[in-house]
Amino acid sequence: MSSGKPLVIEAAINGSTPKDTNPNVPRTVDEIVTTALACIDAGAAIVHNHNDEPNVGEPSAHSPDPYETAWRRVWQTRPGVLMHPTTSGERTRAIADRFSHIVKLHQRGALTMATADAGCLSLAFDAPDGPTALPVFGNSAADVDHVFQWCREVDLPLHVSIFEPGFLRLTLAHHNAGRLPKRTKIQLYFGGPSALFGLPPTQASLNSYVEMISGTGLPWMVGVPRGDVLGSGLAEAALRAGGHIRVGLEDYAGPERSANEELVARAADLGARLGRPAAGVNDVIAALWG
């Protein structure tokens, strides 16, 4: 049974996806602005984007400028919409450096939502010649504590990325100790077919996470990097269990070359069919934490 509460849709519009994978992916500031607005019109209440600096490899300190330039243009017509950046996972540099662009965005009055990776991940992807490994990505427990403390102090909504069950255990330990920011959203990632990380996007995997989160009151959302959260059936299962959905071309590896706003519209249609209409940008705070 679905919960009946409004559905919050997050649009993750680009990530590191190149245009030769999908020509609809926005990479320039102009494209990001146009896509963000189209996704909001289609039913997204949160937008997440990257600039073109890598998550692994230099530079480990990202620039706040491309984010601020795009977001301020979006806010001209959609004031205050929740938008959040990525972070650098380059573990050769201190967390203060890797998180510095988020701090600068806040100092400039250009941040409506912060983000944190709640652990370390050995990233690898399936390839014809065998697994393709990347450097270890993410944050140590001390790094996570640093980010959570900063987010508590500035009192911003926070997106917490959960790639593996251990990430969630650490986050819940902070929650139990009263050390999570009061408006924290849990983002559960399930690995798609070629992603050699995370639980598979199945009902059994979802049940495991829901059992862990049960009783905490924390809102949660599902996404499937290198997969298809809608086509896999995970989105419908999550909606019926009271969760929310992340869609977009950062993650999508489905059979079609869809545009971001098309994926958002499909998610909104699913929510409507299940009695969970999409929350608008003015309703997202109440839908998640009200």
C-alpha positions as CSV (number, residue, x, y, z in Angstrom):
1,M,0.0,0.0,0.0
2,S,1.2,3.5,-0.8
3,S,1.5,6.0,2.1
4,G,-0.6,8.7,0.4
5,K,1.9,11.5,1.2
6,P,3.2,13.7,-1.6
7,L,6.1,12.3,-3.6
8,V,9.3,14.3,-3.8
9,I,11.2,13.8,-7.0
10,E,14.9,14.8,-7.3
11,A,16.3,15.3,-10.8
12,A,20.0,14.4,-11.0
13,I,20.5,16.0,-14.4
14,N,24.1,15.3,-15.5
15,G,26.7,13.8,-13.1
16,S,29.7,12.7,-15.3
17,T,27.5,11.4,-18.1
18,P,29.0,12.6,-21.5
19,K,27.0,13.8,-24.4
20,D,28.1,10.8,-26.5
21,T,26.2,8.6,-24.1
22,N,23.1,10.8,-24.2
23,P,23.0,14.1,-26.2
24,N,20.3,15.4,-23.9
25,V,22.6,15.6,-20.9
26,P,23.2,19.3,-19.9
27,R,26.9,20.3,-19.5
28,T,27.0,24.1,-20.0
29,V,25.5,26.6,-17.6
30,D,22.8,27.5,-20.2
31,E,21.9,23.9,-20.6
32,I,21.8,23.3,-16.9
33,V,19.5,26.2,-16.3
34,T,17.1,25.2,-19.2
35,T,17.1,21.5,-18.0
36,A,16.6,22.4,-14.3
37,L,13.6,24.6,-15.2
38,A,12.1,21.9,-17.4
39,C,12.5,19.3,-14.7
40,I,10.8,21.6,-12.1
41,D,7.9,22.2,-14.5
42,A,7.6,18.4,-15.0
43,G,7.4,17.7,-11.2
44,A,10.9,17.8,-9.7
45,A,11.2,19.6,-6.3
46,I,15.0,19.1,-5.9
47,V,17.7,19.5,-8.6
48,H,21.2,18.1,-8.3
49,N,23.9,18.9,-10.8
50,H,27.7,18.7,-11.3
51,N,30.0,21.0,-13.1
52,D,32.7,19.5,-15.3
53,E,35.3,19.0,-12.5
54,P,35.9,15.3,-11.8
55,N,34.8,13.6,-8.6
56,V,37.9,11.5,-8.5
57,G,41.3,12.9,-9.6
58,E,42.3,16.5,-9.5
59,P,41.1,19.1,-8.8
60,S,40.1,18.0,-5.3
61,A,38.8,21.5,-4.4
62,H,35.9,22.4,-6.8
63,S,34.9,25.8,-7.9
64,P,31.7,27.3,-6.6
65,D,31.3,29.6,-9.6
66,P,29.5,27.4,-12.1
67,Y,27.0,26.3,-9.5
68,E,26.2,29.8,-8.4
69,T,25.9,31.2,-11.9
70,A,23.4,28.5,-12.9
71,W,21.5,28.4,-9.7
72,R,20.9,32.1,-9.4
73,R,19.4,32.1,-12.9
74,V,17.1,29.3,-11.9
75,W,16.1,31.1,-8.7
76,Q,15.1,34.2,-10.7
77,T,11.9,32.3,-11.6
78,R,11.8,29.5,-9.0
79,P,12.9,31.3,-5.8
80,G,14.5,29.0,-3.2
81,V,14.2,25.7,-5.0
82,L,16.5,23.1,-3.4
83,M,19.6,22.6,-5.5
84,H,22.8,20.9,-4.4
85,P,26.2,20.2,-5.9
86,T,28.5,17.2,-5.9
87,T,31.6,16.9,-3.7
88,S,35.1,15.8,-4.6
89,G,36.0,12.3,-3.5
90,E,39.8,12.8,-3.9
91,R,41.0,11.3,-0.7
92,T,44.6,12.7,-1.0
93,R,43.2,16.1,0.2
94,A,41.6,17.1,3.5
95,I,37.8,17.2,3.8
96,A,38.0,21.0,4.4
97,D,39.4,21.3,0.8
98,R,37.0,18.9,-0.7
99,F,34.0,20.6,0.9
100,S,35.2,24.1,0.4
101,H,33.0,25.0,-2.6
102,I,29.9,24.2,-0.5
103,V,31.1,26.4,2.3
104,K,31.8,29.2,-0.2
105,L,28.4,28.8,-1.8
106,H,26.8,29.2,1.7
107,Q,29.0,32.3,2.4
108,R,27.8,33.8,-0.8
109,G,24.1,33.2,0.0
110,A,24.0,30.7,-2.9
111,L,23.2,27.4,-1.2
112,T,19.8,25.9,-0.4
113,M,20.9,22.3,0.3
114,A,24.1,20.7,1.3
115,T,25.4,17.2,0.4
116,A,27.5,14.5,2.1
117,D,28.8,11.1,1.2
118,A,28.5,9.0,4.4
119,G,31.5,6.7,3.9
120,C,34.2,5.3,1.6
121,L,33.5,3.3,-1.5
122,S,35.7,1.1,-3.7
123,L,34.3,2.2,-7.1
124,A,34.4,-0.3,-10.0
125,F,32.5,-0.8,-13.1
126,D,31.9,-3.9,-15.3
127,A,33.7,-3.9,-18.6
128,P,34.4,-6.5,-21.4
129,D,38.0,-7.0,-20.1
130,G,37.0,-7.3,-16.5
131,P,36.3,-4.9,-13.6
132,T,37.5,-1.3,-14.2
133,A,38.5,0.1,-10.8
134,L,38.7,3.7,-9.8
135,P,40.4,5.2,-6.7
136,V,38.7,4.7,-3.3
137,F,36.0,7.4,-3.2
138,G,34.3,9.1,-0.3
139,N,34.8,10.2,3.3
140,S,36.2,8.7,6.5
141,A,34.1,8.6,9.6
142,A,36.0,11.7,10.8
143,D,35.2,13.4,7.5
144,V,31.5,12.6,7.8
145,D,31.5,14.0,11.4
146,H,33.1,17.2,10.0
147,V,30.4,17.6,7.4
148,F,27.5,16.8,9.7
149,Q,28.8,19.3,12.3
150,W,29.0,22.1,9.7
151,C,25.5,21.3,8.3
152,R,24.1,21.4,11.9
153,E,25.6,24.8,12.5
154,V,24.3,26.4,9.3
155,D,21.0,24.6,9.6
156,L,20.5,23.7,5.9
157,P,18.6,20.8,4.4
158,L,21.1,17.9,3.8
159,H,21.2,15.2,1.2
160,V,23.2,12.1,2.6
161,S,24.4,9.7,0.0
162,I,24.2,6.0,1.0
163,F,26.1,3.7,-1.4
164,E,26.5,0.7,0.9
165,P,24.8,-0.5,4.1
166,G,27.7,0.6,6.2
167,F,27.1,4.2,5.1
168,L,23.6,4.0,6.6
169,R,24.8,2.4,9.8
170,L,27.2,5.3,10.4
171,T,24.5,7.9,9.5
172,L,22.0,6.2,11.9
173,A,24.6,6.3,14.7
174,H,24.8,10.0,14.2
175,H,21.0,10.2,14.2
176,N,20.7,8.2,17.4
177,A,23.3,10.5,19.1
178,G,21.3,13.6,18.0
179,R,24.1,14.7,15.6
180,L,22.3,14.8,12.3
181,P,21.0,18.1,10.9
182,K,17.3,18.3,11.6
183,R,16.4,18.3,7.9
184,T,18.3,15.3,6.6
185,K,17.2,13.3,3.5
186,I,18.6,9.8,3.1
187,Q,19.6,9.0,-0.5
188,L,19.7,5.2,-1.0
189,Y,21.7,4.2,-4.1
190,F,21.3,0.7,-5.6
191,G,23.8,-0.5,-8.1
192,G,22.7,-0.9,-11.7
193,P,23.8,-3.9,-13.9
194,S,27.3,-2.5,-14.7
195,A,27.9,-0.9,-11.3
196,L,30.0,-3.1,-9.0
197,F,28.9,-1.4,-5.8
198,G,25.7,-1.3,-3.7
199,L,22.8,-3.6,-3.3
200,P,20.9,-4.6,-6.4
201,P,17.7,-2.7,-7.2
202,T,15.3,-5.4,-5.9
203,Q,12.5,-5.6,-3.4
204,A,14.6,-7.7,-1.0
205,S,17.4,-5.0,-1.0
206,L,14.9,-2.2,-0.4
207,N,13.3,-4.2,2.4
208,S,16.7,-4.4,4.1
209,Y,17.2,-0.6,4.0
210,V,13.6,0.1,5.0
211,E,14.0,-2.1,8.1
212,M,17.2,-0.2,9.1
213,I,15.5,3.2,8.7
214,S,12.2,2.1,10.3
215,G,11.2,4.1,13.3
216,T,13.8,6.9,12.7
217,G,11.4,9.3,11.0
218,L,14.1,10.1,8.4
219,P,12.8,10.7,4.9
220,W,14.5,8.6,2.2
221,M,14.7,8.4,-1.6
222,V,15.9,5.7,-4.0
223,G,18.1,5.9,-7.1
224,V,19.9,3.5,-9.4
225,P,23.3,4.6,-10.8
226,R,24.0,2.9,-14.1
227,G,20.5,1.5,-14.1
228,D,16.9,2.5,-14.4
229,V,15.0,3.2,-11.1
230,L,11.7,3.3,-13.0
231,G,12.2,0.4,-15.3
232,S,13.5,-1.8,-12.6
233,G,10.4,-1.6,-10.5
234,L,12.3,-0.1,-7.6
235,A,10.6,3.2,-7.8
236,E,7.2,1.7,-7.5
237,A,8.3,-0.4,-4.6
238,A,9.8,2.6,-2.8
239,L,6.6,4.7,-3.3
240,R,4.5,1.9,-1.8
241,A,6.8,1.8,1.2
242,G,6.7,5.6,1.7
243,G,9.9,6.6,0.0
244,H,10.7,9.2,-2.7
245,I,12.5,9.0,-6.1
246,R,15.6,10.3,-7.7
247,V,15.7,10.2,-11.5
248,G,17.9,11.8,-14.2
249,L,20.7,11.3,-16.7
250,E,23.4,11.2,-14.0
251,D,22.1,7.7,-13.2
252,Y,20.0,6.6,-16.1
253,A,21.2,3.6,-18.3
254,G,17.9,2.5,-19.6
255,P,17.1,1.5,-23.2
256,E,16.0,5.0,-24.5
257,R,17.9,8.3,-24.9
258,S,15.4,10.1,-22.7
259,A,15.6,13.7,-21.6
260,N,15.8,14.5,-17.9
261,E,12.3,16.1,-17.9
262,E,10.9,13.0,-19.5
263,L,12.2,10.9,-16.7
264,V,10.8,13.3,-14.1
265,A,7.4,13.2,-15.9
266,R,7.3,9.4,-15.8
267,A,8.1,9.5,-12.1
268,A,5.3,12.1,-11.5
269,D,2.9,9.9,-13.5
270,L,3.8,6.9,-11.4
271,G,3.2,8.9,-8.2
272,A,-0.2,10.1,-9.4
273,R,-1.2,6.5,-10.3
274,L,-0.3,5.4,-6.7
275,G,-2.1,8.3,-5.0
276,R,1.1,10.2,-4.3
277,P,1.1,13.4,-6.4
278,A,4.4,15.1,-6.9
279,A,5.3,17.8,-4.3
280,G,6.0,21.2,-5.8
281,V,9.1,23.3,-5.0
282,N,7.1,25.2,-2.4
283,D,5.9,22.0,-0.7
284,V,9.0,20.0,-0.5
285,I,10.1,21.0,3.0
286,A,6.7,20.0,4.4
287,A,6.6,16.8,2.3
288,L,10.0,15.6,3.7
289,W,10.2,17.1,7.2
290,G,6.8,18.5,8.0
